[in-house]
Amino acid sequence: MAGLELLSDQGYRLDGRKATELRKVQARTSVFAQADGSAYLEQGNTKALAVVYGPHETRGSRSKSLHDRAVINCQFSMATFSTAERKRRPHGDRKSSEMSLHLKQTFEAAVLTELYPRSQIDIYVKILQADGGNYSACVNAATLALVDAGIPMRDYVCACTAGFVEDTPLADLCHAEESGGGTSLALALLPRSGNIALLQMDARLHQDHLDALIEAAMTACKGLSKVLDDVVRQHLEEVSVLTRD
């Protein structure tokens, strides 16, 4: 990453944030009445929509079902208008398949699948606008959608990115920072236990820097967990008021 471009001498980033400051997060749940759970989330200028169906009987071949737990099926896609390139991205392209697999691995570590043997939980996530941290926004939106669907989890799953500018770790990268050429990682955390559900890096990093980068991402995830918890509590208050009326 080019330090002079992405971090000023005063310690401010391109969008005016400090090194460890998160982008503004806004979210709401129950955005689709037809789904069992749904959520819309904005993390900076990255916007994600998540929809959850299930638990339900396993579709297709019975051999796909597991006798002791539920199967988690994740599908990721990007809207054609989500980036400056108006490029059509089919569901089955390599990047979408990789992201779908990462989401599946993340939520297998968090959802209490053993409560729903021989069943399936479907998680569909779509990026409506991409400006860095696509995986993080997808995880955070899907977490809210799973809570909205009433599916038990060990904890919120919160995800965030982190990267280096010279010797300074930055949290919650925007697109310009991600594409700046330096090392970045994406981390999904279960905040209460401190367990890492998924850790992904896209380039080599010296071992001396790894702990600082992971620490920055974990701290950011813990901050995000409070934001997600506030969204859930606010939704519960709104529902309780409507039920009383």
C-alpha positions as CSV (number, residue, x, y, z in Angstrom):
1,M,0.0,0.0,0.0
2,A,1.2,3.5,-0.7
3,G,1.4,5.1,2.8
4,L,1.4,8.7,1.6
5,E,-1.8,8.2,-0.4
6,L,-3.8,6.2,2.2
7,L,-2.7,7.6,5.5
8,S,-1.9,11.3,6.2
9,D,0.9,12.5,8.5
10,Q,-1.8,13.4,11.0
11,G,-3.0,9.8,11.0
12,Y,-6.1,10.2,9.0
13,R,-7.3,8.0,6.2
14,L,-8.8,8.9,2.8
15,D,-12.3,9.1,4.2
16,G,-11.3,11.0,7.3
17,R,-11.3,8.0,9.7
18,K,-8.5,7.2,12.2
19,A,-6.5,4.0,11.8
20,T,-8.8,1.8,13.9
21,E,-12.0,3.6,13.4
22,L,-14.9,1.6,11.8
23,R,-17.0,2.8,8.9
24,K,-20.6,3.8,9.8
25,V,-22.8,0.7,10.1
26,Q,-26.6,0.9,9.5
27,A,-28.9,-2.1,9.4
28,R,-32.4,-3.3,9.7
29,T,-34.0,-6.7,9.9
30,S,-37.3,-8.3,8.6
31,V,-37.0,-6.5,5.3
32,F,-38.7,-9.5,3.4
33,A,-42.0,-10.9,4.7
34,Q,-41.7,-14.0,2.5
35,A,-38.4,-15.2,4.1
36,D,-37.9,-16.8,7.5
37,G,-35.3,-14.2,8.3
38,S,-33.8,-11.2,6.4
39,A,-31.6,-8.2,6.9
40,Y,-30.2,-5.2,5.0
41,L,-26.8,-3.8,6.1
42,E,-24.7,-0.9,5.1
43,Q,-21.0,-0.9,6.2
44,G,-19.7,2.4,4.8
45,N,-20.6,2.4,1.1
46,T,-20.8,-1.4,1.0
47,K,-24.4,-2.6,1.0
48,A,-25.5,-6.2,1.5
49,L,-28.8,-8.0,1.6
50,A,-29.2,-11.4,3.4
51,V,-32.2,-13.8,3.3
52,V,-32.6,-17.0,5.3
53,Y,-34.9,-19.9,4.7
54,G,-35.2,-22.8,7.1
55,P,-34.7,-25.0,8.9
56,H,-36.6,-27.1,6.4
57,E,-36.4,-30.6,4.9
58,T,-33.3,-31.2,2.8
59,R,-34.1,-30.6,-0.9
60,G,-32.8,-32.8,-3.7
61,S,-31.0,-36.0,-2.9
62,R,-31.6,-37.5,0.5
63,S,-27.9,-38.4,0.6
64,K,-27.1,-34.7,1.2
65,S,-28.9,-34.7,4.5
66,L,-26.9,-35.4,7.7
67,H,-28.5,-37.6,10.5
68,D,-27.0,-35.6,13.4
69,R,-27.1,-32.0,12.2
70,A,-28.4,-29.5,9.7
71,V,-26.8,-28.8,6.4
72,I,-26.0,-25.1,5.8
73,N,-26.3,-24.0,2.2
74,C,-24.9,-20.5,1.3
75,Q,-25.1,-18.7,-1.9
76,F,-23.3,-15.4,-2.6
77,S,-23.9,-13.1,-5.6
78,M,-23.2,-9.5,-6.6
79,A,-25.6,-7.2,-8.3
80,T,-24.6,-6.2,-11.8
81,F,-24.7,-2.6,-10.7
82,S,-22.7,-3.2,-7.5
83,T,-19.3,-1.9,-8.9
84,A,-18.2,0.6,-11.5
85,E,-17.7,-2.2,-14.0
86,R,-21.0,-3.2,-15.4
87,K,-19.9,-6.8,-15.6
88,R,-22.4,-9.6,-15.4
89,R,-21.4,-12.0,-12.7
90,P,-23.1,-15.4,-12.9
91,H,-23.8,-17.3,-9.7
92,G,-21.4,-20.0,-10.5
93,D,-18.3,-18.0,-11.2
94,R,-15.1,-18.7,-9.2
95,K,-15.2,-15.7,-6.9
96,S,-18.8,-16.2,-6.0
97,S,-18.2,-19.9,-5.4
98,E,-15.2,-19.1,-3.1
99,M,-17.3,-16.5,-1.2
100,S,-20.2,-19.0,-0.8
101,L,-17.8,-21.6,0.6
102,H,-16.2,-19.1,3.1
103,L,-19.7,-18.1,4.3
104,K,-20.7,-21.7,4.7
105,Q,-17.5,-22.4,6.8
106,T,-18.1,-19.3,8.9
107,F,-21.7,-20.2,9.8
108,E,-21.0,-23.9,10.4
109,A,-18.8,-22.7,13.3
110,A,-21.6,-20.5,14.8
111,V,-25.1,-22.1,14.1
112,L,-26.2,-24.8,16.5
113,T,-26.8,-27.2,13.6
114,E,-27.1,-30.2,15.9
115,L,-30.6,-29.0,17.0
116,Y,-31.9,-29.6,13.5
117,P,-30.8,-33.1,12.3
118,R,-31.8,-34.1,8.7
119,S,-32.7,-30.6,7.7
120,Q,-31.2,-27.7,5.8
121,I,-30.7,-23.9,6.4
122,D,-30.4,-21.7,3.3
123,I,-28.5,-18.4,3.5
124,Y,-28.6,-16.1,0.4
125,V,-26.5,-13.0,0.4
126,K,-26.2,-10.3,-2.3
127,I,-23.9,-7.4,-2.5
128,L,-25.9,-4.4,-3.8
129,Q,-23.0,-1.9,-3.7
130,A,-19.3,-2.8,-3.3
131,D,-16.8,-0.5,-1.6
132,G,-14.5,-2.9,0.2
133,G,-15.1,-5.5,2.9
134,N,-17.7,-7.5,0.9
135,Y,-17.1,-10.7,3.0
136,S,-17.5,-8.7,6.2
137,A,-20.7,-7.1,5.1
138,C,-22.1,-10.4,4.0
139,V,-21.3,-12.1,7.3
140,N,-22.7,-9.3,9.4
141,A,-25.9,-9.1,7.3
142,A,-26.4,-12.9,7.4
143,T,-25.9,-12.9,11.2
144,L,-28.8,-10.5,11.6
145,A,-30.9,-12.5,9.1
146,L,-30.3,-15.7,11.1
147,V,-31.2,-14.0,14.4
148,D,-34.4,-12.7,12.6
149,A,-35.2,-16.2,11.6
150,G,-34.9,-17.4,15.2
151,I,-32.1,-19.9,14.4
152,P,-30.0,-20.5,17.6
153,M,-26.3,-19.5,17.3
154,R,-23.4,-19.8,19.8
155,D,-22.9,-16.1,19.4
156,Y,-23.1,-13.2,16.9
157,V,-20.7,-13.8,14.1
158,C,-19.0,-10.5,13.3
159,A,-16.5,-10.0,10.5
160,C,-14.1,-7.2,9.6
161,T,-11.1,-6.6,7.4
162,A,-7.7,-5.2,8.4
163,G,-4.6,-4.1,6.5
164,F,-1.2,-2.4,6.8
165,V,0.0,1.0,5.7
166,E,3.7,1.0,6.5
167,D,3.7,0.0,10.1
168,T,0.2,1.1,11.0
169,P,-2.7,-1.5,11.1
170,L,-5.9,-0.2,9.6
171,A,-9.3,-1.7,10.4
172,D,-12.4,-2.0,8.2
173,L,-10.8,-1.3,4.8
174,C,-12.6,0.6,2.0
175,H,-12.1,-0.4,-1.7
176,A,-9.2,2.1,-2.2
177,E,-7.4,0.6,0.8
178,E,-8.0,-3.0,-0.2
179,S,-6.8,-2.4,-3.8
180,G,-3.7,-0.4,-2.7
181,G,-1.4,-3.4,-3.1
182,G,-0.7,-4.2,0.5
183,T,-1.5,-7.2,2.6
184,S,-5.1,-7.4,4.0
185,L,-7.0,-10.0,5.9
186,A,-10.6,-10.8,6.6
187,L,-11.6,-12.2,10.0
188,A,-14.9,-13.6,11.4
189,L,-15.1,-13.7,15.2
190,L,-17.4,-15.1,17.8
191,P,-16.8,-12.2,20.2
192,R,-17.8,-13.6,23.6
193,S,-15.6,-16.7,23.3
194,G,-13.0,-15.0,21.2
195,N,-13.0,-18.0,18.8
196,I,-12.1,-17.2,15.2
197,A,-14.7,-18.7,12.7
198,L,-12.6,-17.8,9.6
199,L,-9.4,-16.1,8.8
200,Q,-8.5,-15.3,5.2
201,M,-5.4,-13.5,3.8
202,D,-4.8,-12.5,0.2
203,A,-1.0,-12.0,0.3
204,R,2.1,-12.8,2.2
205,L,2.7,-11.1,5.5
206,H,5.8,-11.1,7.8
207,Q,5.1,-13.1,11.0
208,D,6.1,-10.1,13.1
209,H,3.1,-8.1,11.7
210,L,0.5,-10.9,11.9
211,D,-0.4,-10.5,15.6
212,A,-1.0,-6.7,15.2
213,L,-3.2,-7.2,12.2
214,I,-5.3,-9.9,13.8
215,E,-5.6,-7.8,17.0
216,A,-6.9,-4.9,14.9
217,A,-9.4,-7.0,13.2
218,M,-10.6,-8.7,16.4
219,T,-11.0,-5.3,18.2
220,A,-13.1,-4.1,15.2
221,C,-15.2,-7.2,15.3
222,K,-16.0,-6.7,19.0
223,G,-17.0,-3.1,18.2
224,L,-19.3,-4.4,15.4
225,S,-20.9,-6.9,17.8
226,K,-22.3,-4.1,19.9
227,V,-23.7,-2.4,16.7
228,L,-25.4,-5.7,15.7
229,D,-26.7,-6.2,19.2
230,D,-28.2,-2.7,19.2
231,V,-30.0,-3.4,15.8
232,V,-31.5,-6.6,17.2
233,R,-32.6,-5.0,20.5
234,Q,-34.2,-2.0,18.6
235,H,-36.1,-4.4,16.3
236,L,-37.4,-6.4,19.4
237,E,-38.6,-3.1,21.0
238,E,-40.4,-2.1,17.8
239,V,-42.1,-5.6,17.5
240,S,-43.1,-5.5,21.2
241,V,-44.7,-2.1,20.8
242,L,-46.6,-3.3,17.7
243,T,-47.7,-6.4,19.5
244,R,-49.0,-4.4,22.5
245,D,-51.0,-2.1,20.2
